[in-house]
Every structure is written in C-alpha cells, then in structure tokens.
Amino acid sequence: MAGGRGMQQGATWGFFGLLAYIGAAVYFIGQSDGSFGGVIIGLLQAIVWPAYAVFGGLTALGV
C-alpha cells in the first residue's frame, strides 16, 4: 500500500505546517487592533509569513 504510506509521511509535515499557521495567526492577530478587518489581515499574513521570513533573510544578507 504505497499510497497510504506516502500519506502517512506527508501527514507529519502537514501537522507541523498547521502548527506553524496557528502560531503565526496568533502572533499576527495579537499584533492587530482587534477589529474585524485587523483579524482578517492577520489571518492572511499568517498564510504568507514564510515569504516575509525569506525576504527578511535575503535583505539581511544583502542579496
């Protein structure tokens, strides 16, 4: 059952991805002003936070 085995291995990364999203959402919502729009923007930022991290890292390296 190769299909089930592959899904099991991918499930670990999915779990950590979910934890990372939840953590980022808590952070960005905590930084917002608490309004409905601020919460929505915080959730959207939580989706794309890896892009912020890569951009910040490349900027710090001077690339």
RAFENFEN-V333475 format. One record per helix or strand. SS is the DSSP state (h for helix, s for strand). FROM is the first residue (numbers start at 1). TO is the last residue. If there is no record, write none. Layout:
BEGIN
ss = (SS;SS)
from = (FROM;FROM)
to = (TO;TO)
END
This chain:
BEGIN
ss = (h;h)
from = (2;36)
to = (31;61)
END
